[in-house]
């Protein structure tokens, strides 16, 4: 978990019960166990009820974990993983206003929709999307500004679908289940903006949602201040013969889709969980032949190996908008940063 998050103050209405109520929907039991282990505390629990009643609440009551630490942990897990991330480059004017002026502080002090800077509020499922936090952050790439927006969504319960005829019309009803989604915008002083949208349960145009999210943060930032940062080089790195040895060390390539200028299409894949297309000479030869025809990798699905700081394998998708990637699992802050830095490194190598 990022140490700098602990400098953020809690809004006075935040209680331990607020945090404990939200944890089951935002974290995994494994993440909570790791959190408790890092504090030197007992972490064995087979379900959420046991975890909360016998581990978390007693740890708080005994003063072994503070409310700030619980809130920091919640913030960390809800901001990473099961997200579609879109990358942008910021213009110089925006970077100057965010990092060389009092613009952020002034917006937070004067705009009623914004919380005070570096003050964390925690909401469950607000009736309208709510800006719950604007904070200063520190990353390996420099200082950053982070804004978080929480919204209430609804998931269709298809098992409840009913159809009937009424007055010559076919009527349909489906029950819905509300759930909480946390969306994050982080702008680093190196000029990279990450827009992290909590994944929807069905196919979705995340580029449009990213536009709406950024525009909801005006006058702090505006979508016109951003330019899409293509990840096509990261997709092509996975199959480029020049980097095949390095790619094999880092990833298992599961499937790709290639398009060429003549509307040709190639969709190689492998079946076994532990297999990689990069280990199959026939597959890589077909990809290499196709790539020579001015083709590009339209989609790529891969599994990052337990290297480069990762303690476990992670599934990574490169598809959708040119600047989009997604993680299918909840991850730690460190895992997310490792994935992002790996993508940026691959893009740099492709342009050397």
C-alpha positions as CSV (number, residue, x, y, z in Angstrom):
1,X,0.0,0.0,0.0
2,X,1.3,3.5,-0.8
3,X,2.8,5.1,2.3
4,X,1.8,8.6,1.1
5,X,-1.9,7.8,1.4
6,X,-1.6,7.9,5.2
7,X,-1.1,11.7,5.0
8,X,-4.7,12.1,3.9
9,X,-7.1,13.2,6.7
10,X,-10.4,11.5,7.2
11,X,-13.7,13.3,6.9
12,X,-15.2,13.5,10.4
13,X,-18.3,11.4,9.4
14,X,-16.1,8.3,8.6
15,X,-16.4,5.5,11.1
16,X,-15.0,2.0,11.4
17,X,-18.4,0.6,10.6
18,X,-18.4,2.5,7.3
19,X,-15.2,0.9,6.3
20,X,-16.1,-2.6,7.4
21,X,-19.4,-2.4,5.6
22,X,-17.7,-1.6,2.3
23,X,-14.7,-4.0,2.4
24,X,-16.5,-7.2,1.3
25,X,-17.6,-5.5,-2.0
26,X,-14.3,-3.8,-2.6
27,X,-11.6,-6.2,-1.5
28,X,-10.9,-10.0,-1.5
29,X,-10.3,-12.1,1.6
30,X,-6.8,-12.7,0.3
31,X,-6.1,-9.0,0.3
32,X,-7.4,-8.6,3.8
33,X,-5.3,-11.5,5.0
34,X,-2.2,-10.0,3.5
35,X,-3.1,-6.6,5.2
36,X,-3.4,-8.3,8.6
37,X,-0.2,-10.3,8.1
38,X,1.7,-7.1,7.4
39,X,0.6,-5.9,10.8
40,X,1.7,-9.1,12.5
41,X,-1.8,-10.1,13.3
42,X,-3.7,-13.4,13.0
43,X,-5.5,-13.5,9.6
44,X,-7.1,-17.0,9.3
45,X,-10.8,-16.7,8.3
46,X,-12.9,-18.7,5.9
47,X,-15.6,-16.1,5.1
48,X,-16.3,-12.4,5.5
49,X,-18.4,-12.7,8.6
50,X,-15.6,-14.4,10.5
51,X,-13.0,-12.0,9.1
52,X,-15.0,-8.9,10.2
53,X,-16.3,-10.2,13.6
54,X,-13.2,-12.1,14.8
55,X,-10.3,-10.4,13.1
56,X,-10.9,-6.8,11.9
57,X,-13.3,-5.4,14.5
58,X,-11.2,-6.8,17.4
59,X,-8.0,-5.4,15.9
60,X,-9.6,-2.0,15.7
61,X,-11.0,-2.2,19.3
62,X,-7.6,-3.2,20.7
63,X,-5.9,-0.3,18.9
64,X,-3.8,-2.6,16.8
65,X,-5.0,-1.0,13.5
66,X,-6.2,2.6,13.4
67,X,-9.2,4.0,11.6
68,X,-6.8,5.8,9.2
69,X,-5.0,2.6,8.4
70,X,-8.3,0.8,7.7
71,X,-9.4,3.7,5.4
72,X,-6.1,3.7,3.7
73,X,-6.4,0.0,3.0
74,X,-10.0,0.4,1.6
75,X,-8.8,3.3,-0.6
76,X,-5.9,1.2,-2.0
77,X,-8.0,-1.9,-2.9
78,X,-10.9,0.0,-4.4
79,X,-8.6,2.1,-6.7
80,X,-6.9,-0.9,-8.3
81,X,-7.9,-3.9,-10.3
82,X,-11.1,-5.0,-12.2
83,X,-10.7,-1.7,-14.1
84,X,-10.4,-0.5,-17.6
85,X,-7.6,2.0,-17.7
86,X,-7.2,4.6,-20.5
87,X,-4.0,6.6,-20.8
88,X,-3.7,10.1,-22.0
89,X,-1.0,12.8,-22.3
90,X,-1.7,16.2,-20.7
91,X,-0.9,19.5,-22.3
92,X,1.6,21.9,-20.7
93,X,-1.0,24.3,-19.6
94,X,-2.8,21.7,-17.5
95,X,0.4,20.4,-15.9
96,X,1.4,23.9,-15.0
97,X,-1.9,24.7,-13.3
98,X,-1.8,21.4,-11.4
99,X,1.8,21.4,-10.2
100,X,3.0,25.0,-10.3
101,X,0.0,27.0,-9.0
102,X,-2.7,26.8,-6.3
103,X,-5.3,25.8,-8.9
104,X,-6.2,22.4,-7.2
105,X,-6.5,24.0,-3.7
106,X,-8.6,26.9,-5.1
107,X,-11.0,24.5,-6.8
108,X,-11.4,22.4,-3.7
109,X,-12.0,25.5,-1.6
110,X,-14.5,27.2,-3.8
111,X,-16.4,24.5,-5.7
112,X,-19.2,22.9,-3.6
113,X,-19.0,19.6,-5.6
114,X,-15.4,19.1,-4.5
115,X,-14.1,17.9,-1.1
116,X,-11.3,19.7,0.6
117,X,-7.9,18.7,-0.8
118,X,-6.3,15.7,1.0
119,X,-9.5,15.0,3.0
120,X,-10.9,11.5,2.4
121,X,-14.7,11.0,2.6
122,X,-16.2,7.5,2.2
123,X,-19.6,7.0,0.7
124,X,-21.4,3.8,-0.1
125,X,-23.7,4.1,-3.2
126,X,-24.6,7.8,-3.7
127,X,-27.7,8.7,-5.8
128,X,-25.5,10.6,-8.2
129,X,-21.8,10.3,-9.0
130,X,-19.9,12.0,-6.1
131,X,-16.4,13.3,-5.9
132,X,-15.1,11.8,-2.7
133,X,-11.5,12.7,-2.8
134,X,-8.9,14.9,-4.3
135,X,-5.4,14.3,-3.0
136,X,-1.7,14.9,-3.6
137,X,0.2,11.6,-4.3
138,X,3.8,10.6,-4.8
139,X,4.8,8.0,-7.4
140,X,8.0,6.6,-8.8
141,X,7.4,8.9,-11.7
142,X,7.0,12.0,-9.6
143,X,4.2,13.9,-7.9
144,X,0.6,13.3,-8.9
145,X,-2.9,14.6,-8.4
146,X,-5.6,12.0,-7.8
147,X,-9.3,12.5,-8.0
148,X,-11.9,9.7,-7.1
149,X,-15.5,9.6,-8.1
150,X,-17.9,7.0,-6.6
151,X,-21.1,6.1,-8.3
152,X,-24.1,3.7,-7.8
153,X,-24.6,1.2,-10.7
154,X,-27.1,-1.5,-11.3
155,X,-26.5,-5.1,-12.4
156,X,-29.3,-6.9,-14.2
157,X,-30.4,-10.2,-12.5
158,X,-31.1,-12.2,-15.7
159,X,-32.5,-15.1,-13.6
160,X,-35.4,-12.9,-12.6
161,X,-36.4,-11.9,-16.2
162,X,-40.1,-12.3,-16.9
163,X,-42.1,-11.7,-20.0
164,X,-45.9,-11.4,-20.5
165,X,-48.4,-10.1,-22.9
166,X,-50.6,-7.1,-22.0
167,X,-53.0,-5.3,-24.3
168,X,-51.2,-6.6,-27.3
169,X,-47.7,-5.7,-26.1
170,X,-44.9,-7.9,-24.9
171,X,-43.8,-6.8,-21.5
172,X,-40.5,-7.6,-19.8
173,X,-39.3,-7.1,-16.3
174,X,-35.8,-7.7,-14.8
175,X,-34.8,-7.1,-11.2
176,X,-31.5,-5.2,-10.6
177,X,-28.9,-5.3,-7.9
178,X,-27.1,-2.1,-7.0
179,X,-23.4,-2.0,-6.6
180,X,-20.7,0.5,-5.8
181,X,-18.1,1.6,-8.4
182,X,-15.0,3.7,-7.7
183,X,-13.5,5.6,-10.7
184,X,-10.1,7.3,-10.5
185,X,-8.2,9.9,-12.4
186,X,-4.5,10.3,-11.7
187,X,-2.3,12.8,-13.4
188,X,1.4,12.6,-12.8
189,X,3.9,15.4,-13.4
190,X,5.5,13.4,-16.2
191,X,2.4,14.3,-18.2
192,X,0.6,10.9,-18.1
193,X,-3.0,10.8,-17.1
194,X,-4.6,7.5,-16.1
195,X,-8.4,7.2,-16.2
196,X,-9.5,4.1,-14.3
197,X,-13.1,3.0,-14.9
198,X,-14.5,0.3,-12.7
199,X,-15.3,-2.5,-15.1
200,X,-18.9,-3.1,-16.2
201,X,-20.3,-6.6,-16.3
202,X,-21.0,-6.4,-20.0
203,X,-19.4,-4.9,-23.1
204,X,-19.0,-1.2,-22.7
205,X,-17.5,1.8,-24.5
206,X,-15.1,2.9,-21.8
207,X,-13.7,5.8,-23.9
208,X,-17.1,7.6,-23.7
209,X,-17.3,7.0,-19.9
210,X,-13.8,8.4,-19.5
211,X,-14.9,11.6,-21.2
212,X,-17.9,11.9,-18.9
213,X,-15.7,11.3,-15.8
214,X,-13.1,13.9,-16.7
215,X,-15.7,16.5,-17.6
216,X,-17.4,15.9,-14.2
217,X,-14.1,17.2,-12.7
218,X,-14.2,20.6,-14.4
219,X,-12.9,23.1,-13.5
220,X,-10.1,21.0,-12.0
221,X,-9.3,19.4,-15.4
222,X,-11.1,19.2,-18.7
223,X,-11.1,16.5,-21.4
224,X,-9.8,19.1,-24.0
225,X,-6.6,19.1,-21.9
226,X,-5.9,15.5,-22.8
227,X,-4.6,13.6,-25.9
228,X,-5.0,9.9,-26.2
229,X,-1.8,8.0,-25.5
230,X,-1.8,5.0,-27.9
231,X,-0.8,1.5,-26.5
232,X,-0.4,0.0,-30.0
233,X,3.3,-0.3,-29.4
234,X,2.7,-2.2,-26.2
235,X,0.4,-4.6,-28.1
236,X,3.0,-5.1,-30.9
237,X,5.9,-5.6,-28.4
238,X,4.3,-8.9,-27.4
239,X,4.7,-10.4,-30.9
240,X,7.7,-8.4,-32.2
241,X,10.5,-10.9,-33.2
242,X,13.2,-8.4,-32.0
243,X,11.9,-8.7,-28.4
244,X,10.7,-12.3,-28.4
245,X,13.2,-13.6,-25.9
246,X,12.4,-10.8,-23.5
247,X,8.7,-11.2,-24.1
248,X,8.8,-14.9,-23.3
249,X,10.5,-14.1,-20.0
250,X,7.7,-11.7,-19.1
251,X,4.5,-13.0,-20.5
252,X,2.5,-16.0,-21.6
253,X,0.7,-14.8,-24.8
254,X,-2.8,-16.3,-24.8
255,X,-4.5,-14.9,-27.9
256,X,-4.2,-12.0,-30.4
257,X,-6.1,-10.5,-33.3
258,X,-4.2,-9.0,-36.2
259,X,-5.5,-6.7,-38.9
260,X,-3.8,-5.6,-42.1
261,X,-4.5,-2.8,-44.5
262,X,-6.3,-5.1,-46.9
263,X,-8.8,-6.1,-44.2
264,X,-7.1,-9.4,-43.6
265,X,-7.5,-10.9,-40.2
266,X,-5.5,-13.4,-38.1
267,X,-6.7,-14.7,-34.8
268,X,-4.1,-17.2,-33.2
269,X,-4.6,-18.5,-29.7
270,X,-3.6,-21.4,-27.4
271,X,-5.8,-23.5,-25.2
272,X,-4.0,-24.7,-22.1
273,X,-3.7,-22.3,-19.1
274,X,0.1,-22.7,-18.9
275,X,0.7,-22.5,-22.6
276,X,2.0,-19.5,-24.6
277,X,1.8,-18.7,-28.3
278,X,5.4,-17.5,-28.0
279,X,6.5,-21.1,-27.4
280,X,4.8,-22.4,-30.5
281,X,7.1,-22.0,-33.6
282,X,4.2,-22.6,-36.0
283,X,2.1,-19.9,-34.4
284,X,4.9,-17.3,-34.2
285,X,5.9,-18.0,-37.8
286,X,2.4,-17.3,-39.0
287,X,2.3,-14.1,-36.9
288,X,5.6,-13.0,-38.3
289,X,4.5,-13.6,-41.9
290,X,1.3,-11.7,-41.4
291,X,3.0,-8.8,-39.6
292,X,5.1,-8.1,-42.6
293,X,2.0,-7.0,-44.5
294,X,1.6,-3.8,-42.5
295,X,-0.6,-5.4,-40.0
296,X,-1.1,-4.4,-36.4
297,X,-2.2,-6.1,-33.2
298,X,-5.8,-5.2,-32.7
299,X,-6.3,-7.2,-29.5
300,X,-4.0,-9.1,-27.2
301,X,-4.7,-11.2,-24.2
302,X,-1.8,-12.2,-22.1
303,X,-0.7,-13.4,-18.6
304,X,2.1,-11.6,-16.9
305,X,4.5,-14.0,-15.2
306,X,5.7,-13.8,-11.6
307,X,8.6,-11.6,-12.6
308,X,9.5,-7.9,-12.4
309,X,8.1,-7.5,-8.9
310,X,4.9,-9.6,-9.3
311,X,4.3,-12.2,-6.7
312,X,1.6,-13.9,-8.9
313,X,0.5,-14.2,-12.5
314,X,-1.9,-11.6,-13.7
315,X,-4.2,-11.6,-16.7
316,X,-3.9,-8.4,-18.8
317,X,-6.0,-7.4,-21.7
318,X,-5.0,-5.0,-24.4
319,X,-8.1,-4.2,-26.5
320,X,-10.9,-1.6,-26.9
321,X,-9.7,1.9,-27.5
322,X,-6.0,2.3,-28.7
323,X,-5.1,3.7,-25.3
324,X,-6.9,1.1,-23.2
325,X,-5.9,-1.9,-21.1
326,X,-7.7,-3.8,-18.4
327,X,-7.0,-6.1,-15.4
328,X,-9.5,-8.9,-14.7
329,X,-8.5,-9.3,-11.0
330,X,-8.4,-7.1,-8.0
331,X,-4.7,-6.1,-7.4
332,X,-2.5,-4.3,-5.0
333,X,-1.1,-0.9,-5.5
334,X,2.3,-2.4,-6.2
335,X,0.9,-4.8,-8.7
336,X,-0.9,-2.1,-10.6
337,X,2.2,0.1,-10.7
338,X,4.3,-2.8,-11.9
339,X,1.8,-3.5,-14.8
340,X,1.6,0.2,-15.8
341,X,5.4,0.6,-15.7
342,X,5.9,-2.6,-17.7
343,X,3.6,-1.3,-20.4
344,X,5.4,2.1,-20.5
345,X,8.8,0.3,-20.7
346,X,7.7,-1.9,-23.6
347,X,6.4,1.2,-25.5
348,X,9.8,2.9,-24.9
349,X,11.7,-0.1,-26.2
350,X,9.6,-0.3,-29.4
351,X,10.6,3.3,-30.2
352,X,14.3,3.1,-29.6
